[in-house]
Amino acid sequence: MSDNWNTRTRLVHSGTTRSQYNEVSEAIYLTQGFVYESAEQAEARFIESGPDEFIYARYGNPTVAMFERRIAALEGAEDAFATASGMAAVSGALMAMLRAGDHVVAARALFGSCLYVLEEILTRYGVEVTFVDGTDLAAWQAAIRPGTKAVFFETVANPTLEVIDIEAVSKIAHAVGATVVVDNVFATPVFSNAIAQGADVVIYSATKHIDGQGRALGGVIIATKDFIRGTVEPYMKHTGGSMSPFTAWIMLKGLETIDLRVRAQAASALAISEALQGHAKLNRAIYPGHPSHAQYDLVKRQMGKGGTVLSLDITGGQAAAFRFLNALKIVLISNNLGDAKSIITHPATTTHQRLSDTQRAALGITPGLVRLSVGIEDGEDLINDVMQALDAV
């Protein structure tokens, strides 16, 4: 791979290996195991495997390895480990590095399943977790202490779209030797360079923008070679959270077009946000790429663009929000995001329904809040659809 390649070229060609047939599209190696030429070769491979030597699909696979190399090249990282889902990546990265007695500081505004891992699973096994307001650097400074093992946050919070300063939090964490683990889904690998900004471990739910077409579950952990092969791989290969070869092939195909898709989605998201500012039926329209966003300057510096998701707080609470959702004609009601199709959900009754009213209120998840993931449909059609649905409210 040439170091001079730009992003779109890397997304099409990085990490590709070909069989003796020199296929154009990456091959799918649907095999659970691999044959050794001798007993001695089998013994040697179990001691140490080379970059193109494989033992068992749970440990590694040629198709999966291509996806790992390509996403690592995109992020400017040394290595990656592909997982069965985004939550397998989150739980795997954290569980692999933590043990009883360790201390973690995390942003309070997180996806419901991430909160469950931190609040219920890690604490069950003796890990101490402190939650802070992710946008408050003084809160991070006060919570991180000598001996803190890791910090964890979503670079753009789900679903309130608060943006956390990766560079500033990383400096605070690194001062005590803590590992910075970030969920970078909303920022996307197109608009964020979290490793260059200080993150040690970057996690994606590949189910979202990387696939981008609602076909498969997947995730990936991206970091140094030492962390991936020394910490993550031993945990993942024994607990069974690795990605399937067919899924890896889907994700490779998704990476080829992610730059084109995400930039088009972000342009439409900004146009919708601009059209909705000050709308009488909305308490607020939240979009990181609009100047009205509280961290707009940080967004421009850290991401350049505002991403593909906006949140709308509809006047009238849950009943009004449901009328709005039910009146949409193009936008689909579902709880995924990053899809080529525009998708909307009501977090208080879906993705964050497990939380108490008090917890949701503290996070800014009001009864009227809806999360809109903008697809690649015509932007004007989407604006018209949202406007006519607001009329129904």
C-alpha positions in Angstrom: 0.0 0.0 0.0 1.3 3.4 -0.9 1.6 5.9 2.0 0.5 8.6 -0.6 -2.9 7.1 -1.2 -5.9 9.3 -0.2 -8.9 8.0 1.8 -11.1 6.8 -1.1 -8.2 4.8 -2.6 -7.4 3.2 0.7 -11.1 2.3 1.2 -11.1 0.4 -2.1 -7.6 -1.2 -2.1 -6.0 -1.3 1.3 -5.3 -4.7 2.9 -6.3 -6.8 -0.2 -4.7 -10.2 -0.7 -5.5 -12.4 -3.6 -5.5 -16.1 -4.2 -3.8 -17.9 -7.1 -6.8 -16.9 -9.2 -6.1 -13.1 -8.9 -9.8 -12.3 -8.3 -11.0 -8.6 -8.5 -13.4 -8.8 -5.6 -12.1 -10.1 -2.3 -12.5 -13.8 -1.8 -14.8 -15.2 0.9 -13.0 -18.0 2.8 -15.9 -19.9 4.3 -13.9 -22.4 6.3 -13.7 -23.0 10.0 -10.3 -24.6 9.9 -7.0 -24.9 8.0 -4.9 -27.8 6.9 -1.2 -28.2 7.9 1.4 -29.8 5.7 2.9 -31.7 8.7 2.4 -32.2 12.4 5.5 -30.0 12.9 3.9 -27.2 11.0 0.8 -27.4 13.1 2.9 -27.3 16.3 4.8 -24.3 15.0 1.7 -22.4 14.1 0.1 -22.8 17.5 3.3 -21.4 19.0 3.4 -18.4 16.7 1.4 -17.6 13.5 2.6 -15.4 10.7 0.5 -12.7 9.2 -1.0 -15.0 6.5 -1.1 -18.2 8.6 -4.3 -19.2 10.2 -5.4 -21.9 12.8 -9.2 -21.6 13.3 -11.8 -19.1 12.2 -12.4 -18.0 15.7 -8.7 -17.0 15.8 -8.5 -15.5 12.4 -9.5 -15.9 8.7 -8.1 -14.5 5.4 -11.3 -12.5 4.6 -11.6 -11.1 8.1 -7.9 -10.2 8.1 -8.4 -8.2 4.9 -11.2 -6.2 6.6 -9.0 -5.7 9.7 -6.1 -4.4 7.6 -8.3 -2.0 5.6 -10.0 -0.4 8.6 -6.7 -0.1 10.4 -5.2 1.6 7.4 -8.1 4.0 7.2 -7.7 4.9 10.9 -3.9 5.2 10.7 -3.6 2.4 13.3 -1.3 -0.6 13.5 -3.9 -3.3 13.8 -7.6 -4.2 14.3 -9.7 -7.1 15.5 -13.1 -7.7 13.9 -16.0 -8.8 16.1 -19.4 -10.3 15.8 -21.2 -7.0 16.7 -20.6 -3.5 17.9 -21.4 -4.5 21.4 -19.0 -7.4 21.2 -16.3 -4.8 20.3 -17.3 -2.6 23.3 -17.5 -5.4 25.9 -14.5 -7.2 24.4 -12.2 -4.2 24.5 -13.1 -3.4 28.1 -13.3 -6.9 29.5 -10.0 -7.9 27.9 -8.1 -5.1 29.7 -9.8 -4.8 33.0 -9.9 -6.9 36.2 -11.2 -6.6 39.7 -10.0 -3.5 41.5 -9.5 -1.5 38.4 -11.0 2.0 38.0 -12.8 3.3 34.9 -14.1 6.8 34.3 -16.8 7.0 31.6 -19.0 9.7 30.1 -22.6 9.5 31.5 -24.2 10.0 28.1 -24.0 6.5 26.4 -26.0 4.1 24.4 -28.2 1.9 26.6 -26.2 -1.3 26.1 -22.9 0.5 26.8 -24.3 1.7 30.0 -25.4 -1.9 30.9 -21.8 -3.1 30.3 -20.3 -0.4 32.5 -23.0 -0.3 35.3 -24.0 -4.0 35.5 -21.3 -6.3 34.1 -18.0 -4.6 34.9 -19.1 -3.7 38.5 -20.3 -7.2 39.0 -16.7 -8.4 38.6 -15.2 -5.8 40.9 -14.4 -2.9 38.5 -15.1 0.5 39.9 -16.8 2.9 37.4 -17.2 6.6 37.8 -19.6 8.5 35.5 -19.0 12.2 34.5 -20.5 14.8 32.3 -18.4 14.1 29.2 -18.4 17.7 28.0 -17.0 19.0 31.4 -13.2 18.8 31.4 -13.1 19.7 35.0 -15.3 16.7 35.8 -12.9 14.4 34.0 -9.9 16.0 35.8 -11.6 15.5 39.2 -12.7 11.9 38.5 -9.5 10.5 36.9 -7.0 9.6 39.6 -3.6 7.9 39.8 -4.2 4.3 39.1 -7.2 4.9 36.8 -7.0 2.1 34.3 -9.2 3.4 31.4 -11.6 6.1 30.3 -14.5 5.4 28.0 -16.8 7.7 26.0 -18.7 8.1 22.8 -17.1 10.8 20.8 -20.6 11.9 19.8 -23.1 10.9 22.4 -26.2 8.8 21.5 -28.9 10.2 21.2 -28.3 13.8 22.5 -25.3 14.4 20.1 -23.0 16.0 22.7 -19.4 16.0 21.4 -16.5 15.2 23.7 -13.1 16.8 23.2 -10.9 13.7 22.4 -7.6 15.5 22.6 -8.3 17.2 25.9 -9.7 14.2 27.7 -6.8 12.0 26.3 -4.3 14.4 27.8 -5.9 14.2 31.2 -6.1 10.4 31.0 -2.6 9.9 29.7 -1.1 12.0 32.5 -2.0 9.1 34.9 -1.3 6.3 32.4 -4.9 5.5 31.6 -6.0 4.0 28.3 -8.4 6.0 26.3 -11.2 3.9 24.7 -13.7 5.6 22.4 -16.9 4.5 20.7 -16.6 6.5 17.4 -19.8 5.3 15.6 -21.5 8.7 15.2 -18.3 10.5 14.1 -17.8 7.7 11.5 -14.3 6.7 10.3 -14.7 9.3 7.5 -15.1 12.4 9.7 -12.9 11.4 12.7 -9.3 10.7 13.2 -9.6 9.8 16.9 -6.2 8.0 17.2 -4.3 11.1 15.9 -6.3 13.1 18.4 -5.2 11.0 21.3 -7.4 7.9 21.6 -5.6 4.6 22.2 -8.5 2.3 21.3 -11.2 3.1 18.7 -14.4 1.0 18.5 -17.0 0.9 15.7 -20.2 -0.9 15.3 -19.6 -1.9 11.7 -23.4 -2.6 11.6 -23.8 1.1 11.1 -22.0 3.2 8.5 -19.4 0.6 7.5 -22.0 -1.8 6.2 -24.4 1.1 5.6 -27.1 -1.1 4.0 -28.7 -2.9 7.0 -27.3 -6.3 6.0 -25.2 -7.6 8.9 -24.0 -7.2 12.4 -20.4 -6.5 13.0 -17.9 -4.5 15.1 -14.2 -3.7 15.2 -11.6 -2.8 17.8 -8.7 -0.7 16.4 -5.4 0.0 18.3 -1.7 -0.8 18.5 -0.5 -4.2 17.5 0.5 -4.9 21.1 -3.0 -4.1 22.4 -4.8 -6.0 19.6 -2.7 -9.2 19.6 -1.5 -9.1 23.2 -4.7 -8.1 25.0 -7.8 -8.3 22.7 -7.1 -11.4 20.7 -6.5 -13.8 23.6 -9.8 -12.7 25.2 -11.8 -12.7 22.0 -10.6 -16.0 20.5 -11.4 -17.8 23.8 -14.8 -16.2 24.3 -16.0 -16.5 20.7 -16.8 -12.9 19.7 -15.1 -12.9 16.3 -16.5 -11.8 13.0 -17.7 -14.3 10.4 -15.9 -14.4 7.0 -19.1 -13.6 5.1 -19.8 -10.6 7.3 -16.2 -9.4 6.8 -16.8 -9.6 3.0 -19.9 -7.5 3.4 -18.0 -4.9 5.4 -15.2 -4.8 2.8 -17.8 -4.0 0.2 -19.3 -1.3 2.5 -15.9 0.3 3.0 -15.6 0.8 -0.7 -18.5 3.3 -0.7 -18.5 4.7 2.9 -16.8 8.0 2.0 -19.3 8.7 -0.8 -22.3 7.7 1.3 -21.4 9.4 4.5 -20.6 12.7 2.9 -23.9 12.7 1.0 -25.8 11.8 4.3 -24.0 14.6 6.2 -24.9 17.2 3.6 -28.6 16.2 3.8 -28.5 16.2 7.6 -27.2 19.7 7.6 -29.9 20.8 5.1 -32.6 19.3 7.2 -31.2 20.9 10.4 -31.1 24.3 8.7 -34.7 23.9 7.5 -35.9 23.0 11.0 -34.2 25.7 13.1 -36.9 27.7 14.9 -39.8 25.5 13.8 -42.9 26.1 16.0 -43.4 22.4 16.6 -39.9 21.8 18.0 -38.3 22.7 21.3 -34.9 22.2 19.6 -33.2 20.7 16.6 -29.9 19.2 17.5 -27.2 18.8 14.9 -23.5 18.9 15.6 -22.7 20.6 12.3 -25.1 23.5 12.8 -23.8 26.7 14.5 -26.5 26.4 17.1 -24.9 23.3 18.6 -23.1 23.9 21.9 -19.9 22.3 20.8 -20.0 23.6 17.2 -16.4 25.0 17.3 -15.1 21.6 18.6 -17.1 19.8 16.0 -15.5 21.8 13.2 -12.0 21.2 14.7 -12.4 17.6 15.6 -14.7 16.2 12.8 -14.9 18.9 10.1 -18.5 17.9 9.4 -21.5 17.2 11.7 -22.2 13.6 10.9 -25.3 11.8 9.6 -27.6 12.0 12.7 -29.7 14.8 14.1 -32.1 14.7 17.1 -35.4 16.6 17.3 -37.2 17.5 20.6 -40.8 17.7 19.6 -43.2 20.0 21.5 -45.9 17.9 23.2 -43.9 15.0 24.5 -44.3 11.4 23.7 -47.7 11.6 22.2 -46.6 14.3 19.8 -43.4 12.4 18.9 -45.4 9.3 18.1 -47.8 11.3 15.9 -44.7 12.7 14.1 -43.1 9.2 13.6 -46.4 7.7 12.4 -46.9 10.5 9.8 -43.5 10.0 8.1 -43.7 8.5 4.6 -40.1 8.1 3.5 -38.3 7.8 6.8 -38.6 4.4 8.4 -39.2 3.7 12.1 -36.4 1.4 13.3 -33.6 1.6 15.9 -30.5 1.2 13.6 -28.5 4.2 12.2 -26.0 4.9 9.5 -28.1 3.1 6.9 -28.6 4.1 3.3 -32.2 4.4 4.2 -33.3 7.2 6.6 -34.3 5.8 9.9 -35.9 7.3 13.0 -36.4 6.1 16.6 -37.9 7.3 19.9 -35.0 6.7 22.4 -37.1 7.0 25.6 -39.2 4.0 24.6 -36.6 2.0 22.6 -32.8 2.2 22.9 -32.9 3.9 26.3 -36.2 2.5 27.7 -34.3 0.5 30.4 -33.3 3.7 32.1 -35.4 5.4 34.7 -37.2 8.7 34.1 -34.6 10.4 36.3 -31.7 8.9 34.4 -33.2 9.9 31.0 -33.8 13.4 32.2 -30.2 13.7 33.4 -29.0 12.7 30.0 -31.4 15.1 28.2 -33.5 12.3 26.7 -36.9 13.9 26.9 -40.3 12.2 26.1 -40.4 14.3 22.9 -36.9 13.5 21.6 -36.5 11.5 18.4 -33.2 10.5 16.7 -33.1 10.8 12.9 -30.4 8.9 11.0 -30.3 10.5 7.5 -29.9 8.2 4.5 -28.9 8.8 0.9 -32.3 9.7 -0.4 -32.8 13.0 -2.1 -32.4 15.8 0.5 -35.3 17.8 -0.6 -37.6 14.8 -0.4 -36.5 14.2 3.2 -37.1 17.8 4.2 -40.6 17.7 2.7 -41.3 14.4 4.5 -40.2 15.8 7.9 -42.1 19.0 7.3 -45.4 17.2 6.5 -45.0 14.9 9.5 -44.5 18.0 11.7 -47.7 19.4 10.3 -49.5 16.2 11.6 -48.2 17.0 15.1 
